[in-house]
Amino acid sequence: VKNAECAGDVAFRILESVNSIKRRALQDPLNDDLQEETRIYVCDINPNMLDVGKNRALEKGLGEDKSLVWVQGDAEALSFEDNSMDGYTIAFGIRNVTHIEKVLSEAYRVLKRGGRFLCLELSHVDIPVFKEL
């Protein structure tokens, strides 16, 4: 499983889920579906934010986990190969880019066919019906 992620907390949750599934699968000797190595790429343009993420990973006991790969990069021009990711998540990042359309194009480029794109953003809503939610 390969996932490109432009945030930290989401990467940790994904890794914890994958590890939990792997632990359960190890109980079934006939299940070899999870032999593929998991890689979660945490990508941020800001090296200071990557350092924050690395420190948080250490605090969570994930600092030595080889599944987390820290990459300084621009979401508008990713260094990953075409069709190389099973998933792409971006949390609270779309609002911080200059060209949203470039970010979406890059996400599409790196995702494998059938890959998942997940975007988490929160903002104030001006539509009265939704304000009540």
VENQUIQUI-V678524 format. One record per residue. N is the residue number from 1. PSI is psi as a letter, one per 40 degrees, with the letter a starting at -180 (* if undefined). OMEGA is omega in whole degrees, -180 to 180 (999 if undefined). Layout:
BEGIN
N:PSI:OMEGA
N:PSI:OMEGA
END
This chain:
BEGIN
1:h:176
2:h:180
3:h:173
4:h:-175
5:h:179
6:f:175
7:i:-179
8:d:-174
9:d:180
10:d:179
11:d:-179
12:d:180
13:d:179
14:d:-179
15:d:178
16:d:178
17:d:-180
18:d:-180
19:d:177
20:d:179
21:d:180
22:d:180
23:d:178
24:d:-178
25:d:180
26:d:178
27:e:180
28:h:-176
29:e:180
30:e:-177
31:h:178
32:e:-179
33:d:-174
34:f:178
35:d:178
36:h:-179
37:h:177
38:h:174
39:h:175
40:h:-178
41:h:176
42:h:-172
43:h:176
44:i:179
45:d:-175
46:h:-179
47:d:178
48:d:178
49:d:175
50:d:178
51:d:177
52:d:179
53:d:179
54:d:179
55:d:178
56:d:177
57:d:177
58:d:180
59:d:-179
60:e:-180
61:e:-179
62:e:-174
63:d:-179
64:e:-177
65:h:-178
66:e:179
67:d:179
68:h:180
69:h:-176
70:h:-174
71:h:171
72:h:-178
73:i:-177
74:h:-180
75:e:179
76:e:-180
77:g:-176
78:i:180
79:e:-178
80:i:180
81:i:174
82:i:174
83:f:-175
84:e:-174
85:h:175
86:d:-179
87:i:178
88:h:177
89:i:174
90:h:-177
91:h:180
92:f:-178
93:d:-179
94:d:-178
95:e:-176
96:e:-180
97:i:-180
98:d:-175
99:g:-178
100:d:-178
101:d:177
102:d:179
103:d:180
104:d:178
105:d:179
106:d:178
107:d:179
108:d:-178
109:d:-175
110:e:-179
111:h:172
112:i:175
113:h:-177
114:e:178
115:i:-176
116:h:175
117:h:179
118:h:-180
119:h:178
120:h:176
121:i:175
122:i:177
123:i:177
124:i:-178
125:h:-180
126:e:-179
127:h:-174
128:d:-178
129:d:-177
130:d:178
131:d:-179
132:d:-179
133:*:999
END
